[in-house]
Amino acid sequence: MARKDDCIFCKIVAGDIPSDVVYEDDRVLAFRDVNPMMPTHVLVIPKEHYDNIADGVSDEDMVAVMRAVGEVARIEGICESGFRMLSNTNDDARQSVHHLHVHVLGGAPMNDGDPSVQ
């Protein structure tokens, strides 16, 4: 599995950095964001390193990430009330960790002033 030594998310996948895991399978890891913007704020990442969604993500990993988003929403009980999934790509879009990740946000109503909208 391709990983980058300087990637914090690769270190989380390897178990070198602890995380609050919500869901895991052979292709993805989902864990709580350390700086949550909503009551539910979980990051879903492929275990394989991709800088972002435009980095040649395999079909298998893309499907696994999207399925995991749904599973996280079910686990967190936010399917009925609603949730947002968001993936920033590169610096201009404010991607802070350059390892593909999807934010799963929910647990409260969102509005235009919500920082998660950015």
Contact map, one row per residue, 1 for C-alpha under 8 A:
1110000000000000000000000000000000000000000000111000000000000000000000000000000000000000000000000000000000000000000000
1111000000000000000000000000000000000000000000011000000000000000000000000000000000000000000000000000000000000000000000
1111101001000000000000000000000000000000000000011000000000000000000000000000000000000000000000000000000000000000000000
0111111001000000000000000000000000000000000000001000000000000000000000000000000000000000000000000000000000000000000000
0011111001100000000000000000000000000000000000000000000000000000000000000000000000000000000000000000000000000000000000
0001111100000000000000000000000000000000000000000000000000000000000000000000000000000000000000000000000000000000000000
0011111111100000000000000000000000000000000000000000000000000000000000000000000000000000000000001110000000000000000000
0000011111110000100000000000000000000000000000000000000000000000000000000000000000000000000000001000000000000000000000
0000001111111000000000000000000000000000000010000000000000000000000000000000000000000000000000001010000000000000000000
0011101111111100000000000000000000000000000000111000000000000000000000000000000000000000000000000010000000000000000000
0000101111111111100000000000000000000000000000000000000000000000000000000000000000000000000000000000000000000000000000
0000000111111111111000000000000000000000000000000000000000000000000000000000000000000000000000000000000000000000000000
0000000011111111000000000000100000000000000000100000000000000000000000000000000000000000000000000000000000000000000000
0000000001111111100000000000000000000000000000000000000000000000000000000000000000000000000000000000000000000000000000
0000000000111111110000000000000000000000000000000000000000000000000000000000000000000000000000000000000000000000000000
0000000000111111110000000000000000000000000000000000000000000000000000000000000000000000000000000000000000000000000000
0000000100110111111000000000000000000000000000000000000000000000000000000000000000000000000000000000000000000000000000
0000000000010011111100000000000000000000000000000000000000000000000000000000000000000000000000000000000000000000000000
0000000000010000111110000000001100000000000000000000000000000000000000000000000000000000000000000000000000000000000000
0000000000000000011111000000001100000000000000000000000000000000000000000000000000000000000000000000000000000000000000
0000000000000000001111110000111100000000000000000000000000000000000000000000000000000000000000000000000000000000000000
0000000000000000000111110000011100000000010000000000000000000000000000010010000000000000000000000000000000000000000000
0000000000000000000011111000111000000000000000000000000000000000000100110000000000000000000000000000000000000000000000
0000000000000000000011111111110000000000000000000000000000000000000000000000000000000000000000000000000000000000000000
0000000000000000000000111111100000000000000000000000000000000000000000000000000000000000000000000000000000000000000000
0000000000000000000000011111000000000000000000100000000000000000000000000000000000000000000000000000000000000000000000
0000000000000000000000011111100000000000000001110000000000001001100000000000000000000000000000000000000000000000000000
0000000000000000000000011111110000000000000111100000000000001001100100000000000000000000000000000000000000000000000000
0000000000001000000010111011111000000000000111100000000000000000000000000000000000000000000000000000000000000000000000
0000000000000000000011110001111100000000011110000000000000000000000100010000000000000000000000000000000000000000000000
0000000000000000001111100000111110000000011100000000000000000000000000000000000000000000000000000000000000000000000000
0000000000000000001111000000011111010001111000000000000000000000000000000000000000000000000000000000000000000000000000
0000000000000000000000000000001111110000111000000000000000000000000000000000000000000000000000000000000000000000000000
0000000000000000000000000000000111110000000000000000000000000000000000000000000000000000000000000000000000000000000000
0000000000000000000000000000000011111000000000000000000000000000000000000000000000000000000000000000000000000000000000
0000000000000000000000000000000111111111100000000000000000000000000000000000000000000000000000000000000000000000000000
0000000000000000000000000000000000111111100000000000000000000000000000000000000000000000000000000000000010000000001100
0000000000000000000000000000000000011111100000000000000000000000000000000000000000000000000000000000000011110000000100
0000000000000000000000000000000000011111100000000000000000000000000000000000000000000000000000000000000011110000000000
0000000000000000000000000000000100011111110000000000000000000000000000000001000000000000000000000000000111100000000000
0000000000000000000000000000000110011111111000000000000000000000000000000000000000000000000000000000001111000000000000
0000000000000000000001000000011110000001111100000000000000000000000000010000000000000000000000000000001110000000000000
0000000000000000000000000000011110000000111110000000000000000000000000000000000000000000000000000000111100000000000000
0000000000000000000000000001111000000000011111000000000000000000100110000000000000000000000000000000111100000000000000
0000000010000000000000000001110000000000001111100000000000000000100000000000000000000000000000000011110000000000000000
0000000000000000000000000011100000000000000111111100000000001001100000000000000000000000000000000001100000000000000000
1000000001001000000000000111100000000000000011111000000000000000000000000000000000000000000000000000000000000000000000
1110000001000000000000000010000000000000000001111100000000001000000000000000000000000000000000000000000000000000000000
1111000001000000000000000000000000000000000001111110000000000000000000000000000000000000000000000011000000000000000000
0000000000000000000000000000000000000000000001011111101110000000000000000000000000000000000000000111000000000000000000
0000000000000000000000000000000000000000000000001111111000000000000000000000000000000000000000000111000000000000000000
0000000000000000000000000000000000000000000000000111111000000000000000000000000000000001110000000111100000000000000000
0000000000000000000000000000000000000000000000000111111110000000000000000000000000000010100000000001000000000000000000
0000000000000000000000000000000000000000000000000011111110000000000000000000000000000000100000000000000000000000000000
0000000000000000000000000000000000000000000000000111111110000000000000000000000000000000000000000000000000000000000000
0000000000000000000000000000000000000000000000000100111111000000000000000000000000000000000000000000000000000000000000
0000000000000000000000000000000000000000000000000100111111101100000000000000000000000000000000000000000000000000000000
0000000000000000000000000000000000000000000000000000000111111100000000000000000000000000000000000000000000000000000000
0000000000000000000000000000000000000000000000000000000011111110000000000000000000000000000000000000000000000000000000
0000000000000000000000000000000000000000000000000000000001111111000000000000000000000000000000000000000000000000000000
0000000000000000000000000011000000000000000001010000000011111111100000000000000000000000000000000000000000000000000000
0000000000000000000000000000000000000000000000000000000011111111110000000000000000000000000000000000000000000000000000
0000000000000000000000000000000000000000000000000000000000111111111000000000000000000000000000000000000000000000000000
0000000000000000000000000011000000000000000001000000000000011111111100000000000000000000000000000000000000000000000000
0000000000000000000000000011000000000000000111000000000000001111111110000000000000000000000000000000010000000000000000
0000000000000000000000000000000000000000000000000000000000000111111111000000000000000000000000000000000000000000000000
0000000000000000000000000000000000000000000000000000000000000011111111100000000000000000000000000000000000000000000000
0000000000000000000000100001010000000000000100000000000000000001111111110000000000000000000000000000000000000000000000
0000000000000000000000000000000000000000000100000000000000000000111111111000000000001000000000000000010100000000000000
0000000000000000000000000000000000000000000000000000000000000000011111111100000000000000000000000000000000000000000000
0000000000000000000000100000000000000000000000000000000000000000001111111110000000000000000000000000000000000000000000
0000000000000000000001100000010000000000010000000000000000000000000111111111000000000000000000000000000100000000000000
0000000000000000000000000000000000000000000000000000000000000000000011111111111000100000000000000000000100000000000000
0000000000000000000000000000000000000000000000000000000000000000000001111111111000000000000000000000000000000000000000
0000000000000000000001000000000000000000000000000000000000000000000000111111100000000000000000000000000000000000000000
0000000000000000000000000000000000000001000000000000000000000000000000011111110000000000000000000000000000000000000000
0000000000000000000000000000000000000000000000000000000000000000000000001111111100000000000000000000000000000000000000
0000000000000000000000000000000000000000000000000000000000000000000000001101111111100000000000000000000001100000000000
0000000000000000000000000000000000000000000000000000000000000000000000001100111111100000000000000000000000000000000000
0000000000000000000000000000000000000000000000000000000000000000000000000000111111000000000000000000000000000000000000
0000000000000000000000000000000000000000000000000000000000000000000000000000011111100000000000000000000000100000000000
0000000000000000000000000000000000000000000000000000000000000000000000000000011111110000000000000000000001100000000000
0000000000000000000000000000000000000000000000000000000000000000000000001000011011111000000000000000000111100000000000
0000000000000000000000000000000000000000000000000000000000000000000000000000000001111100000000000000001111000000000000
0000000000000000000000000000000000000000000000000000000000000000000010000000000000111110000000000000011110000000000000
0000000000000000000000000000000000000000000000000000000000000000000000000000000000011111000000000000011100000000000000
0000000000000000000000000000000000000000000000000000100000000000000000000000000000001111100000000001111000000000000000
0000000000000000000000000000000000000000000000000001000000000000000000000000000000000111110011100000110000000000000000
0000000000000000000000000000000000000000000000000001110000000000000000000000000000000011111111100000000000000000000000
0000000000000000000000000000000000000000000000000001000000000000000000000000000000000001111111110100000000000000000000
0000000000000000000000000000000000000000000000000000000000000000000000000000000000000000111111110000000000000000000000
0000000000000000000000000000000000000000000000000000000000000000000000000000000000000000111111100000000000000000000000
0000000000000000000000000000000000000000000000000000000000000000000000000000000000000001111111100000000000000000000000
0000000000000000000000000000000000000000000000000000000000000000000000000000000000000001111111110000000000000000000000
0000000000000000000000000000000000000000000000000000000000000000000000000000000000000001111111111100000000000000000000
0000000000000000000000000000000000000000000000000000000000000000000000000000000000000000011001111100000000000000000000
0000001110000000000000000000000000000000000000000000000000000000000000000000000000000000000000111111000000000000000000
0000001000000000000000000000000000000000000000000111000000000000000000000000000000000000010000111111000000000000000000
0000001011000000000000000000000000000000000010001111000000000000000000000000000000000000000000001111100000000000000000
0000000000000000000000000000000000000000000011001111100000000000000000000000000000000010000000001111110000000000000000
0000000000000000000000000000000000000000001111000001000000000000000000000000000000000011000000000011111000000000000000
0000000000000000000000000000000000000000001110000000000000000000100010000000000000001111000000000001111100000000000000
0000000000000000000000000000000000000000111100000000000000000000000000000000000000011110000000000000111110000000000000
0000000000000000000000000000000000000001111100000000000000000000000010011000000000111100000000000000011111000000000000
0000000000000000000000000000000000001111110000000000000000000000000000000000000000111000000000000000001111100000000100
0000000000000000000000000000000000000111100000000000000000000000000000000000010001110000000000000000000111111100000000
0000000000000000000000000000000000000111000000000000000000000000000000000000010011100000000000000000000011111000000000
0000000000000000000000000000000000000110000000000000000000000000000000000000000000000000000000000000000001111100000000
0000000000000000000000000000000000000000000000000000000000000000000000000000000000000000000000000000000001111110000000
0000000000000000000000000000000000000000000000000000000000000000000000000000000000000000000000000000000001011111010000
0000000000000000000000000000000000000000000000000000000000000000000000000000000000000000000000000000000000001111110000
0000000000000000000000000000000000000000000000000000000000000000000000000000000000000000000000000000000000000111110010
0000000000000000000000000000000000000000000000000000000000000000000000000000000000000000000000000000000000000011111010
0000000000000000000000000000000000000000000000000000000000000000000000000000000000000000000000000000000000000111111111
0000000000000000000000000000000000001000000000000000000000000000000000000000000000000000000000000000000000000000111111
0000000000000000000000000000000000001100000000000000000000000000000000000000000000000000000000000000000010000000011111
0000000000000000000000000000000000000000000000000000000000000000000000000000000000000000000000000000000000000001111111
0000000000000000000000000000000000000000000000000000000000000000000000000000000000000000000000000000000000000000011111
